[in-house]
Amino acid sequence: MRPETLAIRTQTERTGEKEHSTPLFLTSSFVYDSAEDMAAAFEDDTLDVNIYSRFSNPSVDEFVKKVCLMEGAEDGIATATGMAAVFSSFMTFVSAGDHIVSASAVFGSTHAILTKYLPKWGIEYSYFDMNKPETIEGLIKKNTKLLYVETPSNPGLDIIDLKFVADICKKHNILFVVDNCFATPAVQQPIQFGADLVLHSATKFMDGQGRVLGGVVVGKKDLIKQMYLFIRNTGPSLSPFNAWVLSKSLETLYVRMDKHASNALYIAKKLEGHPALSWVKYPMLESHPHYKIAIKQMSNGGGILTFELKAGLDGGRKFLNNLTWLSMTNNLGDSRTIASHPASTTHSKLTQEERQAVGITPGLIRLSVGLEHPDDIIEEILGALK
Ligand SMILES: Cc1ncc(COP(=O)(O)O)c(C=O)c1O
């Protein structure tokens, strides 16, 4: 079966109730038939039995299995949030004295982990510019353990050639970790290009309706085994209820991503050349600086586009205030179109230079294009620009 079908047809084994839709295993622990079975469950780590939902739960396992099938991964593990997926990946694979090479254009909280928390435990980092991949190799040191990228990045929509970076990582025996949250496995499968671990904030397009938080990491079996032990013991586990919601959502991920992308491309094309804007950025616009890489590794451009208002910071605030129904919120990947102005909100605490370094210009508007009729969306945006 193809991944589109597997995302719909992969399901926990049907129970005696003969349910059609997948059941929810809302339970913290599981029972045993005998004291011997219970002892064996604790003694032998390789037994396929559920013990406690911090380590395994059928609803969580179903969600993870689907993501593995969609990403082409051997194994996976779920986490309570996307940030728990990022943090667990770092904590499992780096130790005091190690070094991480990362793109500077990463989500704000990932930037905080790299710059504020990991240095407290003696883990150093070096940033590279996504627009200068030729500088990556020069940053690698003897103690470099892990290389981290987001592509497309949030919110700058920078794109990096996954195969190019994977080859460098292989050459230097470094773990290559990709945050695939903006593309989703319906659009891009980084493992195919050589990534070792792929992680997601499932809170975004995977959920698709802005309801629950979640995260997931997939990759090689031996790497996931190490992450399993970290998560089992430290507890950033996904709740069965959230996993059930997310697993149902994956059934529609492919059709949703197609529609998010066709709406986004339609809007991006309509906005290109608008007199109030300096530029419009979307991976599948030929004007995107990394368009050639995008068409090589993405099946469509995803649901996020950005544009720069000539009127700058004040223009950004004014644009948001002029919206009548389009949502003003910092989430993304929802069926509802969302506008945000990073310079006056999520990234307002950074200095102008720090914002510039990650591509956040004063008038940058990030649009998470939803599933509404594209003409309604563009009319709303053009009205606000006017
Ligand atoms: C690219 C990216 N990675 C990770 C995260 C963190 O995910 P969560 O909010 O589920 O912790 C986000 C959240 O916006 C994100 O955009």
The ligand as an SDF file (V2000), in Angstrom:
LIG
                    3D

 16 16  0  0  0  0  0  0  0  0999 V2000
    9.4080   24.4840   13.3470 C   0  0  0  0  0  0  0  0  0  0  0  0
    8.9080   24.2510   14.7370 C   0  0  0  0  0  0  0  0  0  0  0  0
    9.5260   23.3300   15.5260 N   0  0  0  0  0  0  0  0  0  0  0  0
    9.1270   23.1010   16.7830 C   0  0  0  0  0  0  0  0  0  0  0  0
    8.0720   23.8080   17.3390 C   0  0  0  0  0  0  0  0  0  0  0  0
    7.6610   23.5380   18.7630 C   0  0  0  0  0  0  0  0  0  0  0  0
    6.5010   22.7810   18.8120 O   0  0  0  0  0  0  0  0  0  0  0  0
    5.4830   22.7550   20.0600 P   0  0  0  0  0  0  0  0  0  0  0  0
    4.8380   24.0910   20.1140 O   0  0  0  0  0  0  0  0  0  0  0  0
    4.5490   21.6280   19.7180 O   0  0  0  0  0  0  0  0  0  0  0  0
    6.2960   22.4690   21.2750 O   0  0  0  0  0  0  0  0  0  0  0  0
    7.3900   24.7530   16.5680 C   0  0  0  0  0  0  0  0  0  0  0  0
    6.2800   25.5210   17.1370 C   0  0  0  0  0  0  0  0  0  0  0  0
    5.7900   26.4810   16.5510 O   0  0  0  0  0  0  0  0  0  0  0  0
    7.8220   24.9770   15.2340 C   0  0  0  0  0  0  0  0  0  0  0  0
    7.2180   25.8840   14.4470 O   0  0  0  0  0  0  0  0  0  0  0  0
  1  2  1  0
  2  3  1  0
  2 15  2  0
  3  4  2  0
  4  5  1  0
  5  6  1  0
  5 12  2  0
  6  7  1  0
  7  8  1  0
  8  9  2  0
  8 10  1  0
  8 11  1  0
 12 13  1  0
 12 15  1  0
 13 14  2  0
 15 16  1  0
M  END
$$$$
